Amino acid sequence: MRRTMPNNNHREQSGRRPAVAVQTDQGGKPMLLVAPVTSNLGALRFAFSVRVEPAPENGLTKRD
C-alpha cells in the first residue's frame, strides 16, 4: 500500500510512501499499525527496524 505520512519537519519519513499494515486482535483489543518501508538498508541501524525479503506474497521487488 502507499500512504501519505504527515510532514513533521523531523527525521521521520514523510510524504507519499510505501507502507505495510499490521493488524492484531491480541488481548481482545484491536490494533492497526501502519509503518513506512524503505529500500535504504542503512535504516536497519535504527531500533525496531526489520528487514523484509521480496516474495510473491508481499509484492516487493527488492529488499526493504
Buried (B, 14 or more C-beta within 10 A) or exposed (E): EEBEBEEEEEEEBBEEBBBBEEEEEEEEEEEEEEBBBEEEEEBEEEEEEEEEEEEEEEEBEEEB
